[in-house]
């Protein structure tokens, strides 16, 4: 089986790229390991820039009908209770608000949109090996689950949107680089939350930080970042984990007072954030390209944007008749587009993870307009508001 473009992974990055390329008239195949809808460990907050992409694709209204919750502000709360609130209308190039939406709902809608645009989507396909020729990946060998039938797929262009696993070159994200990180993520859906209104709240505590946002109905996403030792001590018990993490924050402790677990507690790690070298044998998008620090709240939006960036460059490469240099041109464009956000994250990460520094910053920000402006310029890199 062959296509013009083969995309490995049907999450937001892969689905958006597939839909865009199919609209442009290319034959697109998407291989997804899971069967959708499926749950995904994530903060499940879509920033205003991502909402703007949905509006452009006429997908916002369907998501709202499916129960997406409008989020109008982000609240950052220090370990001692100091609060800084950012109106999401200040995000540049955005819709003026964000969304709380489960990945099961969002990803399913985006993948169905790719199908409707003409992409051929095959689910429950496990990629086992990349096929290379003349320095480029031109296809994959895979197993069709659950029976394990072996199949070969070929394409003029191959895009890896498989997330942290990097299905096409898993060894490129070195074990050493991730083992250097001591941080692990955890997530669960909960109910019984004291109202947080139209806000996404980010709580800082001694071992990391965590967030809370309302999803469909009365369901809330509760997620966090903490150290390996804390997870070991919690022994997969949510109440014990919350006591060791989010309930160290006074605001979170009050908000989560009556929280009830509504989904299994999941975790992953160790996590390493920031830009890494991208391959020149194929195009890599979404989390397969780089992990975004969760406290910036732009992971899903950036994944979608990387998919659109890849689609535009793939289209240009076909038109120019130059697929050989596509991956290297994309790697340079990706770095130019996202380098400022990752540099900002690298500067802010020590503050976010250092209780005293974070507390002092959040205690002073509400009264210092210039500091707020500089912080937002650091993150977004252009005029705010």
C-alpha positions as CSV (number, residue, x, y, z in Angstrom):
1,X,0.0,0.0,0.0
2,X,1.4,3.4,-0.9
3,X,0.5,7.1,-0.6
4,X,2.0,10.5,-1.3
5,X,2.4,11.2,2.4
6,X,2.4,8.6,5.3
7,X,1.8,9.9,8.8
8,X,2.6,7.8,11.8
9,X,0.3,8.8,14.7
10,X,-3.3,10.2,14.7
11,X,-3.0,12.6,17.6
12,X,-3.5,16.4,17.1
13,X,-0.3,17.0,15.2
14,X,-0.8,14.0,12.8
15,X,-4.5,14.5,12.3
16,X,-4.2,18.3,11.6
17,X,-1.3,17.6,9.1
18,X,-3.3,14.8,7.4
19,X,-6.4,17.0,7.0
20,X,-4.5,19.9,5.6
21,X,-2.5,17.7,3.1
22,X,-5.7,15.9,2.0
23,X,-7.4,19.2,1.4
24,X,-4.5,20.1,-0.8
25,X,-5.2,17.1,-2.9
26,X,-2.5,14.6,-1.7
27,X,-3.0,11.0,-1.1
28,X,-2.5,10.7,2.7
29,X,-2.3,7.6,4.9
30,X,-2.4,7.7,8.7
31,X,-1.3,4.8,10.8
32,X,-2.5,4.9,14.5
33,X,-1.5,2.3,17.1
34,X,-4.7,2.8,19.2
35,X,-8.4,2.7,18.4
36,X,-10.1,6.0,18.8
37,X,-11.6,7.4,20.9
38,X,-8.9,6.7,23.5
39,X,-7.7,8.4,26.7
40,X,-4.3,10.2,26.7
41,X,-2.2,11.5,29.6
42,X,-2.3,15.3,29.0
43,X,-3.3,18.5,30.8
44,X,-6.3,18.6,28.3
45,X,-6.2,22.4,28.0
46,X,-6.2,23.9,24.5
47,X,-4.7,27.4,24.4
48,X,-6.3,30.3,22.4
49,X,-3.9,29.8,19.5
50,X,-5.2,26.2,19.2
51,X,-8.8,27.3,19.5
52,X,-8.1,29.7,16.6
53,X,-7.0,26.8,14.5
54,X,-10.2,25.0,15.3
55,X,-12.2,28.0,14.3
56,X,-10.4,28.2,11.0
57,X,-11.3,24.6,10.3
58,X,-15.0,25.0,11.4
59,X,-14.4,22.6,14.3
60,X,-15.0,24.8,17.3
61,X,-18.8,24.6,17.3
62,X,-18.8,20.8,17.0
63,X,-16.4,20.6,20.0
64,X,-18.6,23.0,22.0
65,X,-21.6,20.8,21.3
66,X,-19.6,17.8,22.6
67,X,-19.2,19.6,25.9
68,X,-15.9,21.5,25.6
69,X,-15.6,24.0,28.5
70,X,-14.6,27.6,27.7
71,X,-11.6,28.9,29.7
72,X,-11.1,32.6,29.9
73,X,-8.2,33.0,32.3
74,X,-5.1,31.1,33.6
75,X,-4.4,31.4,37.3
76,X,-0.9,30.7,38.7
77,X,-0.9,30.0,42.4
78,X,2.3,29.7,44.5
79,X,3.0,27.2,47.2
80,X,2.1,29.9,49.7
81,X,-1.1,31.0,48.0
82,X,0.0,34.0,46.0
83,X,-2.0,34.3,42.8
84,X,-1.4,35.8,39.4
85,X,-4.2,35.7,36.8
86,X,-3.6,36.0,33.1
87,X,-6.7,36.8,30.9
88,X,-6.4,34.5,27.9
89,X,-7.7,37.3,25.7
90,X,-4.0,38.6,25.9
91,X,-2.7,35.6,23.9
92,X,-1.6,36.9,20.5
93,X,-3.1,35.4,17.4
94,X,-5.6,33.5,19.5
95,X,-9.4,33.2,19.8
96,X,-9.5,35.1,23.1
97,X,-10.3,32.0,25.2
98,X,-9.1,28.5,25.7
99,X,-10.9,25.2,26.0
100,X,-10.9,22.4,28.5
101,X,-11.6,19.2,26.5
102,X,-10.7,15.6,27.0
103,X,-8.2,14.2,24.6
104,X,-10.6,11.3,23.9
105,X,-13.1,13.8,22.5
106,X,-10.6,16.2,20.8
107,X,-8.4,13.7,19.1
108,X,-11.3,11.6,17.9
109,X,-12.9,14.7,16.3
110,X,-9.6,15.8,14.6
111,X,-9.0,12.3,13.3
112,X,-12.5,12.0,11.9
113,X,-12.0,15.4,10.3
114,X,-8.9,14.0,8.6
115,X,-10.9,11.1,7.3
116,X,-13.7,13.4,6.0
117,X,-11.0,15.4,4.1
118,X,-9.9,12.3,2.3
119,X,-7.1,10.9,4.4
120,X,-7.0,7.1,4.7
121,X,-6.8,6.3,8.5
122,X,-5.8,2.8,9.6
123,X,-6.1,2.2,13.4
124,X,-4.6,-0.5,15.5
125,X,-1.4,-0.5,13.4
126,X,1.9,-1.0,15.2
127,X,4.9,0.3,13.2
128,X,7.9,-2.0,13.7
129,X,10.6,-0.8,11.3
130,X,11.4,2.1,9.0
131,X,12.3,1.5,5.4
132,X,15.1,3.8,4.1
133,X,16.5,4.6,0.7
134,X,19.2,7.1,-0.4
135,X,19.2,8.7,3.0
136,X,15.5,9.1,3.4
137,X,12.7,7.1,5.1
138,X,10.3,6.0,2.4
139,X,8.0,3.7,4.3
140,X,7.5,1.4,7.2
141,X,6.9,-2.2,8.1
142,X,4.0,-2.8,10.6
143,X,1.7,-5.3,12.3
144,X,-2.0,-5.0,12.0
145,X,-3.4,-5.5,15.5
146,X,-4.8,-7.6,17.1
147,X,-4.0,-10.5,14.8
148,X,-0.4,-9.4,14.0
149,X,-0.6,-9.5,10.2
150,X,2.6,-8.0,8.7
151,X,2.1,-5.2,6.2
152,X,4.4,-2.8,4.3
153,X,3.5,0.8,3.7
154,X,5.3,3.2,1.3
155,X,5.2,6.9,0.6
156,X,7.1,9.7,-1.0
157,X,7.1,11.6,2.3
158,X,7.0,10.1,5.8
159,X,6.0,12.1,8.9
160,X,6.5,10.9,12.5
161,X,3.7,12.1,14.8
162,X,4.0,9.2,17.2
163,X,4.8,11.3,20.3
164,X,7.6,10.7,22.8
165,X,8.2,7.1,21.5
166,X,9.4,8.4,18.1
167,X,8.3,5.2,16.3
168,X,10.7,5.8,13.3
169,X,13.9,6.3,15.3
170,X,13.3,5.6,19.0
171,X,17.0,5.5,19.7
172,X,17.5,9.2,18.7
173,X,15.9,10.3,22.0
174,X,18.7,8.9,24.0
175,X,18.0,6.9,27.2
176,X,20.7,9.0,28.9
177,X,19.0,12.3,28.1
178,X,15.7,11.2,29.6
179,X,17.3,9.4,32.6
180,X,18.9,12.7,33.4
181,X,15.4,14.1,34.2
182,X,13.9,13.3,37.6
183,X,10.4,14.4,36.7
184,X,7.4,12.3,36.0
185,X,3.8,13.3,35.0
186,X,0.6,12.0,36.5
187,X,-3.0,12.5,35.5
188,X,-6.6,11.5,36.4
189,X,-10.1,12.7,35.8
190,X,-12.0,13.7,39.0
191,X,-15.3,15.2,40.0
192,X,-16.6,16.8,43.2
193,X,-14.4,19.9,42.6
194,X,-15.1,23.3,44.3
195,X,-15.9,25.6,41.3
196,X,-13.0,27.2,39.6
197,X,-15.2,29.0,37.1
198,X,-13.9,29.7,33.6
199,X,-10.2,29.3,34.7
200,X,-7.4,26.8,34.3
201,X,-5.5,26.8,37.6
202,X,-1.8,25.9,38.0
203,X,-0.6,25.1,41.5
204,X,3.0,25.1,42.6
205,X,4.2,22.8,45.4
206,X,7.7,21.7,46.7
207,X,8.2,18.8,44.3
208,X,6.7,20.4,41.2
209,X,3.5,21.8,39.9
210,X,0.0,20.6,38.8
211,X,-3.1,21.9,37.1
212,X,-6.8,21.6,37.1
213,X,-9.3,22.4,34.3
214,X,-12.9,21.6,33.7
215,X,-13.7,19.3,30.8
216,X,-17.1,17.9,29.6
217,X,-19.9,18.0,32.1
218,X,-18.7,18.0,35.7
219,X,-15.5,16.2,34.9
220,X,-12.1,17.8,35.7
221,X,-8.6,17.1,34.5
222,X,-6.2,16.8,37.4
223,X,-2.6,16.5,36.4
224,X,0.8,17.2,37.8
225,X,4.6,16.9,37.6
226,X,6.6,15.5,40.4
227,X,9.8,13.6,41.3
228,X,10.3,9.9,41.0
229,X,10.6,9.5,44.8
230,X,7.2,11.1,45.4
231,X,5.5,8.7,42.9
232,X,7.3,5.8,44.6
233,X,6.0,6.8,48.0
234,X,2.5,7.3,46.7
235,X,2.3,3.7,45.4
236,X,-0.3,4.5,42.8
237,X,-2.8,5.8,45.4
238,X,-4.4,9.1,44.3
239,X,-5.2,10.3,47.8
240,X,-1.6,9.7,49.0
241,X,-0.2,11.3,45.8
242,X,-2.4,14.4,46.3
243,X,-1.3,14.7,49.9
244,X,2.4,14.6,48.7
245,X,1.9,17.0,45.8
246,X,-1.1,19.3,45.1
247,X,-2.5,19.4,48.6
248,X,0.8,21.0,49.7
249,X,-0.7,24.1,47.9
250,X,-3.3,25.9,50.1
251,X,-5.6,26.8,47.2
252,X,-5.4,23.3,45.7
253,X,-6.0,21.7,49.1
254,X,-9.3,23.6,49.4
255,X,-10.4,23.1,45.8
256,X,-9.7,19.3,45.9
257,X,-11.3,18.8,49.3
258,X,-14.1,16.6,48.0
259,X,-12.4,15.3,44.8
260,X,-13.5,11.9,43.6
261,X,-11.5,9.7,41.2
262,X,-13.4,9.1,38.0
263,X,-10.7,7.4,35.8
264,X,-7.6,5.4,36.5
265,X,-4.6,7.3,37.7
266,X,-1.9,7.2,35.0
267,X,1.7,8.4,34.8
268,X,4.7,8.6,32.5
269,X,8.3,9.6,32.6
270,X,11.0,10.5,33.0
271,X,10.4,13.6,31.0
272,X,12.9,15.8,29.3
273,X,11.6,19.1,27.9
274,X,13.1,21.3,25.2
275,X,14.3,21.3,21.6
276,X,16.4,18.4,20.4
277,X,18.1,17.6,17.1
278,X,15.6,16.6,14.4
279,X,16.3,13.9,11.9
280,X,17.1,14.7,8.2
281,X,15.6,11.4,7.0
282,X,12.0,12.3,7.6
283,X,9.7,15.0,9.1
284,X,8.9,14.9,12.9
285,X,6.0,16.8,14.4
286,X,4.3,17.2,17.8
287,X,5.8,15.6,20.9
288,X,8.0,13.5,18.6
289,X,9.8,16.7,17.7
290,X,10.0,18.2,21.2
291,X,8.2,18.2,24.5
292,X,6.7,21.6,25.7
293,X,6.9,22.5,29.4
294,X,3.3,22.0,30.7
295,X,3.2,25.2,32.7
296,X,3.2,27.2,29.4
297,X,-0.1,25.5,28.5
298,X,0.6,25.3,24.8
299,X,1.5,21.7,24.2
300,X,-1.6,20.7,22.1
301,X,-1.6,24.1,20.3
302,X,2.0,23.8,19.3
303,X,1.5,20.2,18.2
304,X,-1.3,21.3,15.9
305,X,0.9,24.2,14.6
306,X,3.8,21.9,13.9
307,X,1.4,19.7,11.8
308,X,0.3,22.7,9.8
309,X,3.9,23.9,9.3
310,X,4.9,20.4,8.1
311,X,1.9,20.3,5.7
312,X,2.9,23.6,4.1
313,X,6.5,22.6,3.6
314,X,5.5,19.2,2.3
315,X,3.3,20.9,-0.3
316,X,6.1,23.3,-1.2
317,X,8.5,20.4,-1.6
318,X,6.2,18.5,-4.0
319,X,5.6,21.7,-6.0
320,X,9.4,22.3,-6.3
321,X,10.1,18.7,-7.0
322,X,12.6,18.6,-4.1
323,X,11.8,16.0,-1.5
324,X,15.4,15.3,-0.7
325,X,16.0,18.4,1.4
326,X,12.4,18.6,2.9
327,X,13.3,17.2,6.4
328,X,16.3,19.6,6.8
329,X,14.2,22.6,5.7
330,X,11.4,21.6,8.1
331,X,13.9,21.1,11.0
332,X,15.2,24.7,10.4
333,X,11.6,26.1,10.2
334,X,10.5,24.2,13.3
335,X,13.4,25.6,15.3
336,X,12.8,29.2,14.1
337,X,9.1,28.9,15.0
338,X,9.4,27.5,18.4
339,X,12.9,28.4,19.7
340,X,11.6,31.5,21.6
341,X,9.0,29.5,23.5
342,X,11.5,26.9,24.5
343,X,14.1,29.4,25.6
344,X,11.5,31.2,27.7
345,X,10.6,27.8,29.2
346,X,14.2,27.1,30.0
347,X,14.5,30.4,31.8
348,X,11.3,30.1,33.7
349,X,11.6,26.4,34.6
350,X,14.0,26.9,37.6
351,X,11.6,29.5,38.9
352,X,8.6,27.2,38.5
353,X,10.3,24.3,40.2
354,X,11.9,26.4,43.0
355,X,9.3,27.1,45.6
356,X,10.8,30.3,47.2
357,X,11.6,31.9,43.8
358,X,8.2,31.1,42.4
359,X,6.4,32.4,45.5
360,X,8.3,35.7,45.4
361,X,7.6,36.1,41.7
362,X,3.9,35.5,42.0
363,X,3.6,37.7,45.1
364,X,5.0,40.7,43.2
365,X,3.6,40.2,39.6
366,X,0.0,41.5,40.2
367,X,1.3,44.9,41.2
368,X,4.0,45.3,38.6
369,X,2.6,45.9,35.1
370,X,6.0,46.3,33.5
371,X,7.1,42.9,34.9
372,X,3.9,41.3,33.5
373,X,4.5,42.8,30.1
374,X,8.1,41.6,30.0
375,X,7.1,38.1,31.1
376,X,4.5,37.8,28.4
377,X,6.9,39.2,25.8
378,X,9.5,36.6,26.9
379,X,7.0,33.8,26.3
380,X,5.2,35.1,23.2
381,X,7.9,37.2,21.6
382,X,5.6,40.0,20.2
383,X,3.1,42.6,21.3
384,X,0.6,41.4,23.8
385,X,-3.0,42.5,24.4
